[in-house]
């Protein structure tokens, strides 16, 4: 009885000498007057080695099934020094029909509110004074005398999402607080130079590059006795290096334009350039159209280059080229008109340029020794001779991709051989004269 009186008197002094203010972060499940309250006498409270200060808050929790409920709380008006902090916790009032207080015999849970940091601290360790009749579990009308040691829970920040080029490694910029250690892990198959460093370097694997991104996780391990680790993730997008393919070498006929068929990947933009003097309709298109210049045509070919510029953060262009051969249109010259004797043949003197082949044809019925030769020999037929002339045509066949043949003709006149007719035999008198009646042909 004397001991109970003494404890009551001490608590009265505590309550009268220490000034607390209303709760600001934690809210109790009870209001008004507590039911069969338990008194907590906090003689000291530290966070990360430093004492709590004015504005900080200490709360007491019980567990209702799986849910923690706040059954008592107090805000410090100043540091806990010569006068302890008194917190009153309410037992569950059986008359209310609601869970509004602690259950006798349950373990006691303590929480801090670090007012300056705006952080709730869940890792707190009590040290109890077990001098009778003090207790260390929830007890209606009981008293617990204790000090508290708190450790701020770890935090982890993996950094903002970012990009890296497929041929580069990436230096991470993670940060953590209140950690015993840190560890990076990957959702892909790449590697870290040292996964225990906040600024570890990550090298993407082939699978990461194919996927186009990888999730990297930073875990901060809690300092003992805290058990709750912290983790955060960042997504590292992996940008492919550019590639360029100007297409296969090809040909175009002079006077025509050429539609290019370039291809590129992972490019920010593309640009065609020419080694000649022609022009593009739009050099920034993969399927640009190129019109050869006069110098290109004279040279017979031109080199066209496709450049693919990289997408950040990659650097370094990709370049490829193709050679465009330029074929001239064919020309044909059958030669000047000529005349031959009917008993002769004629050797032609045709000329052609830019031809795949040539072919002589006749408007008559004569024959060529080889109609595919520019200097073919033509033998007139009887019908040609009778007609007196024949038209001979030279055709120059175009070289692909040119598609229009060229042709020219010449007229070969055919002169008949001369003939003579002296007339019929005749007789005259020796003193007479005779008028001849000869005829010539040809």
C-alpha positions as CSV (number, residue, x, y, z in Angstrom):
1,X,0.0,0.0,0.0
2,X,2.9,2.4,0.9
3,X,4.7,1.5,-2.4
4,X,1.5,2.2,-4.4
5,X,1.1,5.6,-2.7
6,X,4.7,6.5,-3.5
7,X,4.4,5.7,-7.2
8,X,1.2,7.7,-7.4
9,X,2.9,10.7,-5.8
10,X,5.9,10.5,-8.1
11,X,3.6,10.4,-11.2
12,X,1.7,13.4,-9.9
13,X,5.0,15.3,-9.7
14,X,5.9,14.2,-13.2
15,X,2.6,15.3,-14.6
16,X,2.8,18.7,-12.9
17,X,6.4,19.5,-13.8
18,X,6.6,18.4,-17.5
19,X,4.7,20.2,-20.2
20,X,3.5,18.4,-23.3
21,X,1.4,19.6,-26.2
22,X,-1.3,18.0,-28.2
23,X,-0.6,15.2,-30.7
24,X,0.2,16.4,-34.2
25,X,1.0,13.2,-36.3
26,X,-0.3,10.2,-34.4
27,X,-4.0,9.8,-33.5
28,X,-5.2,7.6,-30.7
29,X,-8.2,5.2,-31.1
30,X,-9.7,6.7,-28.0
31,X,-10.9,10.1,-27.1
32,X,-12.1,11.9,-23.9
33,X,-11.1,9.9,-20.8
34,X,-9.0,6.8,-21.0
35,X,-10.3,3.5,-19.6
36,X,-8.2,1.9,-16.9
37,X,-5.1,3.7,-18.2
38,X,-1.5,2.6,-18.2
39,X,1.1,5.2,-17.5
40,X,4.4,5.3,-19.4
41,X,7.3,7.2,-17.9
42,X,9.9,8.0,-20.6
43,X,13.1,9.0,-19.0
44,X,15.1,9.4,-22.2
45,X,14.6,9.1,-25.9
46,X,17.2,9.3,-28.7
47,X,17.2,9.1,-32.5
48,X,20.4,8.1,-34.2
49,X,22.3,9.0,-31.0
50,X,20.7,12.5,-30.5
51,X,17.9,13.3,-28.0
52,X,14.5,14.1,-29.3
53,X,13.6,17.8,-29.4
54,X,10.5,20.0,-29.2
55,X,7.9,19.1,-31.8
56,X,9.0,15.4,-32.0
57,X,6.3,12.9,-31.0
58,X,6.3,9.5,-29.3
59,X,3.4,7.1,-29.8
60,X,2.5,3.8,-28.2
61,X,0.8,1.0,-30.3
62,X,-0.9,-2.3,-29.7
63,X,-1.8,-4.8,-32.4
64,X,-5.4,-5.6,-33.1
65,X,-5.1,-8.8,-35.2
66,X,-2.8,-7.6,-37.9
67,X,-3.5,-3.9,-37.5
68,X,-1.5,-1.6,-35.3
69,X,-3.6,0.8,-33.3
70,X,-2.4,3.9,-31.5
71,X,-3.4,3.8,-27.8
72,X,-1.3,6.7,-26.5
73,X,0.8,9.6,-27.7
74,X,2.6,12.8,-26.6
75,X,4.5,15.6,-28.4
76,X,7.6,16.9,-26.7
77,X,7.6,20.6,-25.6
78,X,11.3,20.4,-25.2
79,X,14.2,17.9,-24.7
80,X,13.7,15.1,-22.1
81,X,16.0,16.2,-19.4
82,X,15.5,16.3,-15.6
83,X,11.7,15.7,-16.0
84,X,10.5,12.5,-17.9
85,X,7.8,12.5,-20.5
86,X,4.5,11.0,-19.3
87,X,2.2,9.2,-21.8
88,X,-1.2,7.8,-20.9
89,X,-2.5,4.8,-22.8
90,X,-6.1,3.6,-22.6
91,X,-7.2,0.0,-22.2
92,X,-9.9,-1.3,-24.4
93,X,-13.3,-0.1,-23.0
94,X,-15.7,-3.1,-23.0
95,X,-18.7,-0.8,-22.8
96,X,-18.1,0.9,-26.2
97,X,-18.3,-2.1,-28.4
98,X,-15.3,-0.9,-30.5
99,X,-11.6,-1.7,-30.2
100,X,-10.5,1.6,-28.6
101,X,-7.5,0.6,-26.4
102,X,-4.9,-2.0,-25.6
103,X,-5.3,-5.6,-24.6
104,X,-3.7,-6.7,-21.3
105,X,-0.6,-8.8,-21.8
106,X,0.1,-7.7,-25.4
107,X,3.6,-6.5,-26.3
108,X,4.1,-2.8,-26.5
109,X,5.2,-1.1,-29.8
110,X,6.8,2.4,-29.9
111,X,7.0,4.9,-32.8
112,X,8.6,8.3,-33.2
113,X,7.6,11.2,-35.4
114,X,10.7,13.2,-36.4
115,X,9.2,16.6,-36.8
116,X,12.1,18.3,-38.5
117,X,12.5,15.6,-41.1
118,X,8.8,14.8,-41.4
119,X,9.6,11.1,-41.0
120,X,8.0,8.4,-39.0
121,X,10.5,6.2,-37.2
122,X,9.4,2.6,-36.7
123,X,12.7,1.2,-35.4
124,X,12.7,1.9,-31.7
125,X,14.2,-0.2,-28.9
126,X,12.9,0.2,-25.3
127,X,15.0,-0.4,-22.2
128,X,12.7,-1.0,-19.2
129,X,13.3,-0.4,-15.5
130,X,11.9,-3.6,-14.1
131,X,12.0,-2.5,-10.4
132,X,8.7,-3.8,-9.0
133,X,5.9,-2.9,-9.6
134,X,6.9,-1.7,-13.1
135,X,5.9,-3.7,-16.2
136,X,7.0,-4.2,-19.8
137,X,3.7,-5.4,-21.3
138,X,0.3,-3.7,-21.6
139,X,-1.2,-3.8,-18.1
140,X,-4.4,-2.0,-17.1
141,X,-3.6,0.6,-14.4
142,X,0.1,-0.5,-14.7
143,X,3.2,1.7,-15.0
144,X,6.2,1.3,-17.4
145,X,9.4,3.2,-16.8
146,X,11.8,3.1,-19.7
147,X,14.2,4.8,-22.1
148,X,13.9,4.6,-25.9
149,X,16.6,4.3,-28.6
150,X,15.5,5.0,-32.2
151,X,17.2,4.5,-35.5
152,X,15.9,6.1,-38.6
153,X,14.9,3.5,-41.2
154,X,17.0,3.3,-44.3
155,X,16.0,5.1,-47.5
156,X,17.0,4.2,-51.0
157,X,16.9,6.3,-54.2
158,X,18.0,4.5,-57.4
159,X,18.1,7.8,-59.3
160,X,16.0,9.0,-62.2
161,X,15.3,6.8,-65.2
162,X,17.9,7.3,-67.9
163,X,19.3,6.1,-71.2
164,X,22.6,4.5,-72.3
165,X,24.0,3.6,-75.7
166,X,24.2,-0.1,-76.4
167,X,28.0,0.0,-76.7
168,X,28.5,1.9,-73.4
169,X,28.4,1.2,-69.7
170,X,26.3,3.3,-67.3
171,X,27.5,4.8,-64.0
172,X,24.6,4.8,-61.6
173,X,23.9,7.7,-59.2
174,X,22.0,6.0,-56.4
175,X,21.7,7.5,-52.9
176,X,20.8,6.0,-49.5
177,X,20.6,7.1,-45.9
178,X,20.8,5.2,-42.6
179,X,21.9,2.0,-44.3
180,X,24.3,-0.7,-43.1
181,X,25.1,-1.5,-46.8
182,X,23.6,-1.2,-50.3
183,X,23.3,-3.7,-53.1
184,X,22.4,-3.2,-56.8
185,X,20.5,-6.0,-58.6
186,X,19.4,-6.2,-62.2
187,X,16.2,-7.4,-63.7
188,X,18.2,-8.4,-66.8
189,X,21.5,-10.2,-67.3
190,X,24.0,-7.4,-67.4
191,X,26.8,-7.0,-64.8
192,X,28.0,-4.4,-62.2
193,X,31.6,-3.6,-61.6
194,X,30.8,-3.5,-57.9
195,X,27.2,-4.0,-56.9
196,X,27.8,-2.7,-53.3
197,X,28.7,0.8,-54.5
198,X,26.1,3.6,-54.8
199,X,27.9,4.7,-58.0
200,X,28.3,1.2,-59.4
201,X,28.8,0.9,-63.2
202,X,26.4,-1.3,-65.1
203,X,27.2,-3.0,-68.4
204,X,24.1,-4.2,-70.3
205,X,24.1,-7.7,-71.7
206,X,23.0,-8.8,-75.2
207,X,19.6,-9.7,-73.8
208,X,19.3,-6.3,-72.1
209,X,20.1,-4.6,-75.5
210,X,17.6,-6.8,-77.3
211,X,14.9,-6.0,-74.7
212,X,15.6,-2.3,-75.1
213,X,15.6,-1.6,-71.3
214,X,16.4,-3.1,-68.0
215,X,15.1,-2.4,-64.4
216,X,17.9,-1.8,-61.8
217,X,17.1,-2.1,-58.1
218,X,19.0,-0.4,-55.3
219,X,18.4,-2.0,-51.8
220,X,19.6,-0.3,-48.6
221,X,20.0,-2.7,-45.7
222,X,18.8,-1.5,-42.4
223,X,21.2,-1.0,-39.5
224,X,20.6,-3.6,-36.7
225,X,18.3,-3.9,-34.8
226,X,16.1,-2.5,-37.5
227,X,14.9,-5.2,-40.0
228,X,13.2,-3.2,-42.7
229,X,15.3,-2.7,-45.8
230,X,14.5,0.0,-48.3
231,X,14.6,-0.4,-52.1
232,X,14.0,1.7,-55.2
233,X,14.2,1.0,-58.9
234,X,15.2,2.9,-62.0
235,X,14.7,1.9,-65.6
236,X,17.7,2.1,-67.9
237,X,16.7,2.4,-71.5
238,X,19.2,1.1,-74.0
239,X,19.5,2.9,-77.3
240,X,20.9,1.0,-80.2
241,X,23.7,2.4,-82.3
242,X,22.6,3.6,-85.8
243,X,23.1,1.5,-88.9
244,X,22.9,2.6,-92.6
245,X,22.5,0.6,-95.8
246,X,22.5,2.6,-99.0
247,X,21.3,-0.3,-101.0
248,X,23.0,-2.4,-103.7
249,X,24.9,-0.8,-106.6
250,X,22.5,-0.1,-109.5
251,X,22.2,1.6,-112.9
252,X,20.0,4.3,-114.4
253,X,19.6,5.5,-117.9
254,X,20.6,9.1,-118.7
255,X,17.7,11.5,-118.7
256,X,16.0,9.5,-116.0
257,X,16.0,9.9,-112.2
258,X,16.6,7.1,-109.7
259,X,14.6,6.2,-106.7
260,X,16.9,5.2,-103.9
261,X,16.1,2.4,-101.4
262,X,18.2,3.2,-98.4
263,X,17.6,1.6,-95.0
264,X,18.6,2.7,-91.5
265,X,18.0,1.7,-87.9
266,X,18.2,3.6,-84.5
267,X,18.8,6.8,-86.4
268,X,17.8,10.3,-85.3
269,X,17.9,11.4,-89.0
270,X,19.4,10.4,-92.4
271,X,21.1,12.4,-95.1
272,X,22.0,11.5,-98.7
273,X,25.1,13.1,-100.3
274,X,26.5,12.8,-103.8
275,X,30.1,12.5,-105.0
276,X,28.9,14.1,-108.3
277,X,26.8,17.1,-109.3
278,X,23.3,15.6,-109.4
279,X,20.5,16.6,-107.0
280,X,18.1,14.9,-104.6
281,X,14.4,15.8,-104.3
282,X,14.7,15.5,-100.5
283,X,18.1,14.3,-99.2
284,X,16.6,13.5,-95.7
285,X,14.4,10.7,-97.0
286,X,15.5,7.1,-97.2
287,X,13.7,6.8,-100.5
288,X,15.0,10.0,-102.0
289,X,15.0,10.5,-105.7
290,X,18.3,11.3,-107.4
291,X,18.7,13.1,-110.7
292,X,22.2,12.8,-112.2
293,X,24.0,15.9,-113.2
294,X,25.8,16.4,-116.6
295,X,29.2,15.6,-115.0
296,X,27.7,12.4,-113.5
297,X,26.5,11.3,-117.0
298,X,29.9,12.1,-118.6
299,X,31.6,10.1,-115.8
300,X,29.3,7.2,-116.3
301,X,28.7,6.7,-112.6
302,X,28.4,8.5,-109.3
303,X,28.8,7.4,-105.7
304,X,25.9,8.2,-103.4
305,X,26.4,8.1,-99.6
306,X,23.8,7.5,-96.9
307,X,24.6,8.8,-93.4
308,X,22.5,7.9,-90.4
309,X,23.0,10.1,-87.4
310,X,22.7,8.6,-83.9
311,X,19.9,9.0,-81.3
312,X,21.2,10.4,-78.0
313,X,23.0,9.3,-75.9
314,X,24.7,7.4,-78.7
315,X,27.4,9.2,-80.7
316,X,29.0,8.4,-84.0
317,X,27.3,8.3,-87.4
318,X,26.8,5.2,-89.5
319,X,27.7,5.6,-93.2
320,X,27.2,3.4,-96.3
321,X,27.4,4.1,-100.0
322,X,26.3,2.7,-103.4
323,X,27.5,3.3,-106.9
324,X,24.9,4.4,-109.4
325,X,26.0,3.5,-113.0
326,X,24.6,5.9,-115.6
327,X,24.1,4.5,-119.1
328,X,23.7,6.7,-122.2
329,X,20.8,6.4,-124.6
330,X,21.8,4.4,-127.7
331,X,22.5,6.2,-131.0
332,X,22.6,4.7,-134.5
333,X,24.0,6.0,-137.8
334,X,23.5,3.8,-140.8
335,X,25.9,5.9,-142.9
336,X,25.4,8.0,-146.1
337,X,23.3,6.8,-149.0
338,X,25.3,5.0,-151.6
339,X,25.1,3.4,-155.1
340,X,26.5,0.1,-156.3
341,X,26.4,-1.9,-159.5
342,X,23.9,-4.6,-159.7
343,X,26.7,-7.2,-159.8
344,X,28.3,-5.9,-156.6
345,X,27.9,-6.2,-152.9
346,X,28.1,-3.4,-150.5
347,X,30.0,-3.1,-147.2
348,X,28.1,-1.0,-144.8
349,X,29.7,1.6,-142.5
350,X,27.3,1.9,-139.6
351,X,28.2,3.6,-136.3
352,X,26.5,3.1,-132.9
353,X,27.1,4.2,-129.4
354,X,25.8,3.0,-126.0
355,X,24.4,-0.1,-127.6
356,X,23.9,-3.6,-126.2
357,X,23.9,-4.9,-129.8
358,X,23.2,-3.8,-133.4
359,X,21.1,-5.3,-136.1
360,X,20.8,-4.6,-139.9
361,X,17.5,-5.1,-141.6
362,X,16.5,-4.6,-145.2
363,X,13.4,-3.2,-146.8
364,X,14.1,-5.6,-149.7
365,X,15.0,-9.2,-150.1
366,X,18.7,-9.1,-150.2
367,X,21.0,-10.7,-147.6
368,X,23.7,-9.7,-145.0
369,X,26.7,-11.8,-144.4
370,X,26.3,-11.0,-140.6
371,X,23.5,-8.6,-139.7
372,X,24.9,-8.0,-136.2
373,X,28.0,-6.3,-137.5
374,X,28.3,-2.6,-138.0
375,X,30.3,-3.3,-141.2
376,X,28.1,-6.0,-142.5
377,X,28.1,-6.8,-146.2
378,X,24.8,-6.6,-148.2
379,X,24.1,-8.5,-151.3
380,X,21.1,-7.2,-153.3
381,X,18.5,-9.6,-154.5
382,X,17.1,-9.7,-158.0
383,X,14.0,-7.9,-156.7
384,X,16.3,-5.2,-155.2
385,X,18.1,-4.8,-158.5
386,X,14.8,-4.6,-160.4
387,X,13.5,-2.0,-157.8
388,X,16.7,0.0,-158.4
389,X,17.2,0.7,-154.7
390,X,16.7,-0.7,-151.2
391,X,16.4,0.8,-147.8
392,X,18.8,-0.6,-145.1
393,X,18.1,0.1,-141.4
394,X,20.6,-0.1,-138.5
395,X,19.0,-0.6,-135.1
396,X,21.1,0.0,-131.9
397,X,19.6,-2.0,-129.0
398,X,19.5,-0.1,-125.7
399,X,21.6,-1.3,-122.7
400,X,19.4,-1.9,-119.6
401,X,18.1,0.0,-117.8
402,X,17.6,2.1,-120.9
403,X,14.6,0.8,-122.8
404,X,14.4,2.8,-126.1
405,X,16.3,1.5,-129.1
406,X,17.8,3.8,-131.7
407,X,17.6,3.3,-135.5
408,X,18.7,5.0,-138.7
409,X,18.6,4.0,-142.4
410,X,20.3,4.6,-145.6
411,X,19.3,4.0,-149.2
412,X,21.4,1.8,-151.4
413,X,20.8,2.5,-155.0
414,X,21.6,-0.3,-157.5
415,X,22.8,0.5,-160.9
416,X,22.1,-2.1,-163.7
417,X,25.0,-3.3,-165.9
418,X,25.1,-1.6,-169.4
419,X,23.8,-3.6,-172.5
420,X,24.3,-2.9,-176.3
421,X,22.3,-4.1,-179.4
422,X,23.8,-3.2,-182.8
423,X,20.7,-4.1,-184.7
424,X,20.0,-6.9,-187.2
425,X,22.5,-7.8,-189.9
426,X,21.9,-5.9,-193.2
427,X,23.4,-5.4,-196.7
428,X,24.0,-2.3,-198.7
429,X,25.2,-1.4,-202.3
430,X,28.8,-0.7,-202.5
431,X,28.1,2.9,-203.3
432,X,25.5,3.2,-200.6
433,X,25.5,4.2,-197.0
434,X,23.8,2.6,-194.0
435,X,22.3,4.2,-191.0
436,X,22.8,2.0,-187.8
437,X,20.0,1.5,-185.4
438,X,21.9,0.3,-182.3
439,X,20.3,0.4,-178.8
440,X,21.9,0.6,-175.4
441,X,20.6,-0.2,-171.9
442,X,21.8,0.4,-168.4
